């Protein structure tokens, strides 16, 4: 058994095994290790390699807890729930690990999708701290949705039924089809619906919340959450991103790149400042045939230089559900377009001086990476919290231009080509605000609000004692 360091409190970190969730939580883990905490990280055999960079830096204070989960079924409309349930099978093994450990953790930091860790923490008499890879605005929407349970009298026919959130700052309004797909597609009382509801409400029932965000970005929603909770155990510690002096290491962050990073960066070196559009819809979303048709035509006809990260189909996805790069396309845009089929060094690309705009699905990691780079954001959300993130970028922060929304609001390819051309010039007012927010983001993590919150989080965790009291038997025993 590894020898555990006594230099700091021992914390169990439980990520959700999806790249958009595990990468920022490992970034937080790195920050906690640098502040002398001892960390055990729950990983599956598949995600264990992502720990290797941290293990090389913190060999004595970082400890993997490798546990296998049942193989979930192939992705489906509610496929994310199957992974959540599979992770829940680890409740009892972790309970027994706690009982047998000579110096068990004094707290659990877990991804918001792992609602079962709230019950585990209660059984073990330790605090559960939720890590949210989404922003405070998105969590405010989710909590209000699952608490107030708005109804649509005819959801099958009226997808544009408007749902308002008057209790939230700025009173946001969404059409029905932009709400959580679990909320819309499962029925109240259905096991999936009730399971997900418990997860969402469990976020606010936990001892504390940590956001990959920064105060200056979402102050009104952070204040709203603190008011809802009735306490101040809410910390913003982001953007959780590599610093400029660690960009070389960041090029393999989260996975191996399909194209060598130096090839992409050398290509960018040959371009003028703010002249390139970067296009990426995240690590999971695969464009439909119509989306691919519109986007490829707009990029080709815009005349702008671009890098386009294209995702292939997921396992089990049928050909009619996804689009492909048109035949002969790469030859037609050769020299002006750089197409990456697979994982790309997104952080390094966005921070390159030649990149001026980002066509994004508005996943929260991409939002923070774009904001910290100071680029104009062309928003095309497709699911989940992405519609909320797009609303924040466009309507509240003034750094984004709305170009599409899922498959329901498709841009005209000529209009999109025009917006692409404008986005790399200096005429868009969003560019100035994007630069301002970039300065604020880096100020937050370099001695500002996020660094202070991180130090306060470590202080509170370090004050916890391993006084677990009476431990009941795990569920099912």
C-alpha positions as CSV (number, residue, x, y, z in Angstrom):
1,X,0.0,0.0,0.0
2,X,1.2,3.5,-0.8
3,X,2.4,5.6,2.2
4,X,0.0,8.5,2.7
5,X,1.4,12.0,3.3
6,X,0.4,13.7,6.5
7,X,1.1,17.2,5.1
8,X,-2.5,18.0,4.4
9,X,-6.1,16.8,4.7
10,X,-7.0,13.6,2.7
11,X,-9.8,14.2,0.1
12,X,-11.5,11.7,-2.2
13,X,-12.2,13.2,-5.7
14,X,-14.8,11.5,-7.8
15,X,-15.0,12.6,-11.5
16,X,-17.7,11.6,-13.9
17,X,-15.9,9.6,-16.7
18,X,-16.5,12.0,-19.7
19,X,-13.8,14.2,-21.0
20,X,-15.7,17.5,-20.4
21,X,-16.2,16.5,-16.8
22,X,-13.0,14.8,-15.8
23,X,-10.5,17.2,-17.3
24,X,-11.5,20.3,-15.3
25,X,-11.8,18.3,-12.1
26,X,-8.3,16.9,-12.6
27,X,-7.2,20.5,-13.2
28,X,-8.7,21.4,-9.8
29,X,-7.0,18.3,-8.3
30,X,-3.7,19.7,-9.5
31,X,-4.4,23.0,-7.7
32,X,-5.4,21.1,-4.5
33,X,-2.2,19.0,-4.6
34,X,-0.1,22.1,-5.1
35,X,-1.6,23.4,-1.8
36,X,-0.4,20.3,0.1
37,X,-3.7,18.3,0.3
38,X,-3.5,14.5,-0.1
39,X,-5.9,13.3,-2.8
40,X,-7.3,10.0,-3.8
41,X,-8.9,10.1,-7.2
42,X,-11.6,7.5,-8.2
43,X,-10.9,6.4,-11.8
44,X,-12.0,3.6,-14.1
45,X,-9.4,1.6,-15.9
46,X,-10.2,3.5,-19.1
47,X,-9.7,7.0,-17.5
48,X,-6.7,6.0,-15.4
49,X,-4.1,7.1,-18.0
50,X,-5.4,10.7,-17.6
51,X,-3.9,10.7,-14.1
52,X,-0.4,10.0,-15.4
53,X,0.7,13.7,-15.8
54,X,-0.4,14.5,-12.2
55,X,1.2,11.3,-10.8
56,X,4.5,12.3,-12.3
57,X,4.3,15.6,-10.5
58,X,2.8,14.5,-7.2
59,X,3.9,10.9,-6.7
60,X,3.5,10.9,-2.9
61,X,0.3,12.8,-2.4
62,X,-1.9,11.6,-5.3
63,X,-3.3,8.1,-5.2
64,X,-5.5,6.4,-7.8
65,X,-8.5,4.3,-6.6
66,X,-9.1,2.2,-9.7
67,X,-12.6,0.6,-9.8
68,X,-14.4,-0.9,-12.8
69,X,-18.0,-0.1,-13.6
70,X,-20.5,-2.3,-15.6
71,X,-20.5,-1.6,-19.3
72,X,-23.4,0.7,-20.1
73,X,-25.6,0.1,-23.1
74,X,-24.9,1.9,-26.4
75,X,-25.7,5.6,-26.4
76,X,-29.3,6.5,-26.5
77,X,-31.6,9.5,-25.9
78,X,-31.1,9.0,-22.2
79,X,-27.8,7.2,-22.4
80,X,-26.0,9.5,-20.0
81,X,-28.3,8.1,-17.2
82,X,-27.0,4.6,-17.8
83,X,-23.4,5.8,-17.1
84,X,-24.6,7.6,-13.9
85,X,-26.3,4.4,-12.8
86,X,-23.2,2.3,-13.6
87,X,-21.1,4.7,-11.5
88,X,-23.6,4.2,-8.7
89,X,-22.5,0.6,-8.5
90,X,-19.3,1.8,-6.8
91,X,-21.1,3.0,-3.7
92,X,-20.5,-0.1,-1.7
93,X,-16.9,-0.8,-2.8
94,X,-16.0,2.8,-1.8
95,X,-17.8,2.5,1.5
96,X,-15.7,-0.6,2.3
97,X,-12.6,1.1,1.1
98,X,-13.3,4.0,3.6
99,X,-13.8,1.5,6.4
100,X,-10.5,-0.3,5.8
101,X,-8.4,2.8,5.1
102,X,-5.8,3.7,7.8
103,X,-6.4,7.4,7.1
104,X,-9.7,7.8,5.3
105,X,-10.7,11.1,3.5
106,X,-12.3,13.8,5.5
107,X,-14.4,15.0,2.5
108,X,-15.6,13.9,-0.9
109,X,-15.4,16.2,-3.9
110,X,-17.6,14.7,-6.6
111,X,-19.0,15.7,-10.0
112,X,-22.6,16.9,-9.9
113,X,-23.7,13.9,-11.9
114,X,-22.6,11.5,-9.1
115,X,-25.6,12.1,-6.9
116,X,-25.1,8.8,-5.1
117,X,-22.0,10.3,-3.4
118,X,-24.3,12.5,-1.3
119,X,-25.8,9.4,0.3
120,X,-22.3,7.9,0.6
121,X,-21.0,11.0,2.3
122,X,-24.0,11.0,4.7
123,X,-23.4,7.4,5.6
124,X,-19.7,8.1,6.2
125,X,-20.4,11.3,8.1
126,X,-18.2,13.4,5.9
127,X,-19.1,16.4,3.8
128,X,-19.8,16.1,0.1
129,X,-18.6,19.0,-2.0
130,X,-20.1,19.2,-5.5
131,X,-17.8,20.1,-8.4
132,X,-19.7,21.7,-11.2
133,X,-18.2,21.6,-14.7
134,X,-21.1,23.9,-15.7
135,X,-21.4,27.5,-14.7
136,X,-23.5,29.1,-11.9
137,X,-26.1,30.3,-14.4
138,X,-26.7,26.8,-15.7
139,X,-27.0,25.3,-12.2
140,X,-29.4,28.0,-11.3
141,X,-31.6,27.1,-14.2
142,X,-31.4,23.4,-13.5
143,X,-32.3,23.8,-9.8
144,X,-35.2,26.0,-10.6
145,X,-36.4,23.6,-13.3
146,X,-36.4,20.5,-11.1
147,X,-37.7,22.4,-8.1
148,X,-40.6,24.2,-9.7
149,X,-41.5,21.6,-12.4
150,X,-43.0,23.8,-15.1
151,X,-45.5,22.1,-17.3
152,X,-46.3,22.2,-21.1
153,X,-49.9,21.2,-21.7
154,X,-49.0,19.8,-25.2
155,X,-45.3,19.0,-25.4
156,X,-45.6,16.8,-28.5
157,X,-47.2,19.6,-30.5
158,X,-45.9,22.8,-28.9
159,X,-42.1,22.6,-28.8
160,X,-41.9,26.4,-28.7
161,X,-43.9,26.7,-25.5
162,X,-42.1,29.3,-23.5
163,X,-40.8,28.5,-20.0
164,X,-39.8,31.5,-17.8
165,X,-37.6,31.5,-14.7
166,X,-38.8,34.7,-12.9
167,X,-37.0,33.8,-9.6
168,X,-33.6,34.1,-11.4
169,X,-31.7,37.3,-12.1
170,X,-32.6,38.6,-15.6
171,X,-35.7,36.4,-15.7
172,X,-34.5,34.1,-18.5
173,X,-37.0,32.5,-20.9
174,X,-36.5,29.4,-23.0
175,X,-38.6,27.5,-25.6
176,X,-39.6,24.0,-24.3
177,X,-37.2,22.2,-26.7
178,X,-34.2,23.8,-25.1
179,X,-34.9,22.4,-21.6
180,X,-33.2,19.3,-20.3
181,X,-33.8,16.4,-22.6
182,X,-34.4,14.1,-19.5
183,X,-37.0,16.6,-18.2
184,X,-38.8,16.6,-21.5
185,X,-38.5,13.1,-22.7
186,X,-39.0,11.0,-19.5
187,X,-42.3,11.4,-17.6
188,X,-42.8,12.5,-14.1
189,X,-42.8,9.4,-11.9
190,X,-40.7,7.4,-14.4
191,X,-37.6,5.9,-12.7
192,X,-35.2,7.8,-15.1
193,X,-37.0,11.1,-14.5
194,X,-37.0,10.7,-10.7
195,X,-33.4,9.5,-10.6
196,X,-32.2,12.6,-12.5
197,X,-34.4,14.9,-10.4
198,X,-32.7,13.5,-7.3
199,X,-29.3,14.2,-8.8
200,X,-30.1,17.8,-9.7
201,X,-31.7,18.6,-6.3
202,X,-28.8,16.8,-4.6
203,X,-26.4,19.5,-5.9
204,X,-27.9,22.2,-3.7
205,X,-28.4,19.7,-0.8
206,X,-24.6,19.1,-0.5
207,X,-22.3,20.7,2.0
208,X,-20.6,23.0,-0.5
209,X,-20.3,23.8,-4.2
210,X,-17.2,24.5,-6.4
211,X,-17.7,26.1,-9.8
212,X,-15.3,26.2,-12.7
213,X,-16.1,29.8,-13.2
214,X,-15.0,33.2,-11.7
215,X,-16.9,35.8,-9.7
216,X,-16.6,38.6,-12.3
217,X,-18.3,36.4,-14.9
218,X,-21.4,35.2,-13.0
219,X,-21.6,37.3,-9.9
220,X,-25.4,37.7,-9.9
221,X,-26.0,33.9,-10.3
222,X,-23.5,33.1,-7.6
223,X,-25.2,35.5,-5.2
224,X,-28.5,33.9,-6.2
225,X,-27.2,30.4,-5.3
226,X,-25.8,31.6,-2.0
227,X,-29.2,33.1,-1.1
228,X,-30.9,29.9,-2.1
229,X,-28.5,27.8,0.0
230,X,-28.5,30.1,3.0
231,X,-24.7,29.8,3.4
232,X,-21.5,30.9,1.7
233,X,-19.9,27.5,1.0
234,X,-19.8,28.3,-2.7
235,X,-16.4,28.8,-4.3
236,X,-15.4,29.8,-7.9
237,X,-11.9,28.5,-8.8
238,X,-11.8,29.0,-12.6
239,X,-11.0,29.2,-15.3
240,X,-9.3,25.8,-14.6
241,X,-7.0,25.9,-17.5
242,X,-3.2,25.5,-18.2
243,X,-1.2,28.7,-17.7
244,X,0.6,30.2,-20.7
245,X,3.9,28.7,-19.5
246,X,2.4,25.2,-19.6
247,X,0.8,25.4,-23.0
248,X,3.2,22.8,-24.4
249,X,2.0,20.3,-21.9
250,X,-1.6,21.2,-22.6
251,X,-1.5,20.1,-26.2
252,X,-2.2,16.5,-25.1
253,X,-4.6,17.5,-22.3
254,X,-7.5,15.0,-22.2
255,X,-6.3,12.8,-25.1
256,X,-3.9,12.2,-27.9
257,X,-4.3,14.6,-30.8
258,X,-5.2,13.2,-34.2
259,X,-2.7,15.6,-35.9
260,X,0.6,16.5,-34.3
261,X,0.2,19.8,-32.4
262,X,3.3,21.4,-33.9
263,X,1.8,21.0,-37.4
264,X,-1.3,22.9,-36.4
265,X,0.6,25.6,-34.6
266,X,3.1,26.0,-37.4
267,X,0.2,26.5,-39.8
268,X,-1.2,29.2,-37.5
269,X,2.2,30.9,-37.3
270,X,1.9,31.7,-41.0
271,X,-1.3,33.7,-40.5
272,X,-1.9,37.3,-39.5
273,X,-3.3,38.3,-36.1
274,X,-7.0,37.4,-35.5
275,X,-7.5,36.2,-39.0
276,X,-8.4,32.5,-38.4
277,X,-11.8,31.0,-37.3
278,X,-11.6,27.9,-35.2
279,X,-14.6,25.6,-35.4
280,X,-15.3,22.8,-32.9
281,X,-18.6,21.3,-31.4
282,X,-17.0,19.6,-28.5
283,X,-15.8,16.1,-27.7
284,X,-19.3,14.4,-28.0
285,X,-21.5,16.1,-30.5
286,X,-21.5,14.8,-34.1
287,X,-23.0,17.2,-36.7
288,X,-26.1,16.1,-38.6
289,X,-26.0,16.0,-42.4
290,X,-27.8,19.3,-42.7
291,X,-25.6,21.0,-40.1
292,X,-22.5,19.7,-41.9
293,X,-23.9,20.9,-45.3
294,X,-24.6,24.4,-44.0
295,X,-21.3,24.8,-42.1
296,X,-19.0,23.4,-44.8
297,X,-20.6,25.6,-47.4
298,X,-20.3,28.7,-45.2
299,X,-16.7,28.1,-44.4
300,X,-15.8,27.5,-48.1
301,X,-17.6,30.6,-49.4
302,X,-16.5,32.9,-46.5
303,X,-13.0,33.2,-47.8
304,X,-11.6,33.1,-44.2
305,X,-8.8,30.9,-43.0
306,X,-10.1,28.2,-40.6
307,X,-9.4,25.2,-38.5
308,X,-12.3,22.8,-38.3
309,X,-12.3,20.0,-35.7
310,X,-14.7,17.3,-37.1
311,X,-15.9,14.5,-34.9
312,X,-16.7,11.1,-36.3
313,X,-19.8,9.0,-35.5
314,X,-20.1,7.5,-32.0
315,X,-20.4,3.8,-31.5
316,X,-23.7,2.5,-32.6
317,X,-24.7,5.7,-34.5
318,X,-26.3,5.0,-37.8
319,X,-25.2,6.7,-41.0
320,X,-28.4,8.7,-41.4
321,X,-27.8,10.5,-38.0
322,X,-24.5,12.2,-38.8
323,X,-22.8,14.2,-41.6
324,X,-19.4,13.8,-43.2
325,X,-17.0,16.2,-44.8
326,X,-18.1,16.5,-48.5
327,X,-16.0,14.7,-51.1
328,X,-13.3,16.8,-52.5
329,X,-13.8,19.5,-49.8
330,X,-10.3,19.3,-48.3
331,X,-8.8,19.8,-51.8
332,X,-11.0,22.8,-52.5
333,X,-10.0,24.6,-49.2
334,X,-6.4,23.5,-49.3
335,X,-4.1,26.2,-47.9
336,X,-6.9,28.1,-46.3
337,X,-8.7,25.4,-44.3
338,X,-7.1,22.9,-41.8
339,X,-9.4,20.0,-41.0
340,X,-8.7,17.9,-37.9
341,X,-10.7,14.6,-37.7
342,X,-10.6,13.8,-34.0
343,X,-9.1,15.4,-30.8
344,X,-7.4,18.8,-31.2
345,X,-5.2,20.9,-29.0
346,X,-8.0,23.4,-28.5
347,X,-6.5,25.5,-25.7
348,X,-3.3,26.1,-27.6
349,X,-5.2,26.9,-30.8
350,X,-7.5,29.4,-29.2
351,X,-4.7,31.2,-27.5
352,X,-2.7,31.6,-30.7
353,X,-2.4,35.2,-31.8
354,X,-3.8,34.4,-35.3
355,X,-7.2,33.0,-34.0
356,X,-9.9,35.7,-33.9
357,X,-13.2,33.8,-33.6
358,X,-14.6,30.5,-32.4
359,X,-17.6,28.7,-33.7
360,X,-18.7,26.8,-30.7
361,X,-21.4,24.5,-29.3
362,X,-21.0,26.5,-26.0
363,X,-20.0,23.6,-23.8
364,X,-18.8,25.3,-20.6
365,X,-15.2,24.2,-21.0
366,X,-15.2,25.7,-24.5
367,X,-16.8,28.8,-23.2
368,X,-14.0,29.3,-20.6
369,X,-11.3,28.5,-23.1
370,X,-12.7,31.0,-25.6
371,X,-13.2,33.7,-23.0
372,X,-9.7,33.3,-21.6
373,X,-8.3,33.6,-25.1
374,X,-10.3,36.8,-25.8
375,X,-11.9,35.6,-29.1
376,X,-15.3,36.4,-30.5
377,X,-17.7,33.6,-30.0
378,X,-20.1,32.5,-32.7
379,X,-22.6,30.4,-30.8
380,X,-24.4,27.3,-32.0
381,X,-25.6,25.3,-29.0
382,X,-27.0,21.9,-29.5
383,X,-28.1,20.4,-26.1
384,X,-27.9,20.5,-22.3
385,X,-26.6,23.6,-20.6
386,X,-25.3,24.9,-24.0
387,X,-28.4,27.1,-24.6
388,X,-28.0,28.8,-21.3
389,X,-24.3,29.3,-21.9
390,X,-25.0,30.8,-25.3
391,X,-27.6,33.2,-23.7
392,X,-24.9,34.3,-21.3
393,X,-22.4,34.9,-24.0
394,X,-24.7,36.8,-26.4
395,X,-27.3,38.5,-24.3
396,X,-25.5,39.2,-21.0
397,X,-21.8,39.4,-21.6
398,X,-21.8,40.8,-25.2
399,X,-19.0,38.6,-26.4
400,X,-21.0,36.3,-28.7
401,X,-22.9,36.3,-31.9
402,X,-25.8,33.8,-32.2
403,X,-25.5,31.8,-35.5
404,X,-27.6,28.7,-34.8
405,X,-29.5,26.7,-32.2
406,X,-29.5,22.9,-32.5
407,X,-31.2,21.6,-35.6
408,X,-34.3,23.7,-34.9
409,X,-32.7,27.1,-35.8
410,X,-30.4,26.5,-38.7
411,X,-28.4,29.4,-40.2
412,X,-28.5,30.3,-43.9
413,X,-25.1,29.3,-45.3
414,X,-24.7,32.7,-47.0
415,X,-25.5,34.6,-43.8
416,X,-23.2,32.4,-41.8
417,X,-20.4,33.0,-44.4
418,X,-20.9,36.8,-43.9
419,X,-20.7,36.4,-40.1
420,X,-17.6,34.3,-40.4
421,X,-16.0,37.0,-42.5
422,X,-17.0,39.8,-40.0
423,X,-15.9,37.8,-37.0
424,X,-12.2,38.0,-37.8
425,X,-12.2,41.7,-38.4
426,X,-11.9,44.5,-35.9
427,X,-15.3,45.9,-36.6
428,X,-17.3,43.5,-34.4
429,X,-18.0,45.2,-31.0
430,X,-17.8,41.8,-29.3
431,X,-14.0,41.8,-29.8
432,X,-13.4,44.6,-27.3
433,X,-15.6,43.0,-24.7
434,X,-13.9,39.6,-25.3
435,X,-10.5,41.2,-24.6
436,X,-11.8,42.8,-21.4
437,X,-13.2,39.4,-20.2
438,X,-9.9,37.7,-21.0
439,X,-8.1,40.1,-18.7
440,X,-10.7,39.6,-16.0
441,X,-10.4,35.8,-16.3
442,X,-6.7,35.7,-16.0
443,X,-6.8,38.2,-13.2
444,X,-9.1,36.0,-11.3
445,X,-6.7,33.0,-11.2
446,X,-3.5,35.1,-10.8
447,X,-4.0,36.6,-7.4
448,X,-7.7,37.5,-7.8
449,X,-11.1,36.2,-6.8
450,X,-10.6,32.6,-8.0
451,X,-7.2,32.2,-6.3
452,X,-8.7,33.6,-3.0
453,X,-11.7,31.2,-3.3
454,X,-9.3,28.3,-3.9
455,X,-7.3,29.2,-0.8
456,X,-10.4,29.5,1.2
457,X,-11.7,26.1,0.0
458,X,-8.4,24.5,1.0
459,X,-8.5,26.2,4.4
460,X,-12.1,24.9,5.0
461,X,-11.1,21.3,3.9
462,X,-8.0,21.4,6.0
463,X,-10.1,22.3,9.1
464,X,-12.2,19.1,8.7
465,X,-11.5,16.3,11.1
466,X,-12.0,12.6,10.5
467,X,-14.7,12.4,13.1
468,X,-17.0,10.1,11.2
469,X,-19.0,8.9,14.2
470,X,-21.2,5.8,13.8
471,X,-21.1,4.4,10.2
472,X,-24.2,2.6,9.1
473,X,-24.0,-0.4,6.7
474,X,-23.9,0.5,3.0
475,X,-27.1,0.4,0.9
476,X,-28.2,-3.1,0.1
477,X,-26.4,-4.9,3.0
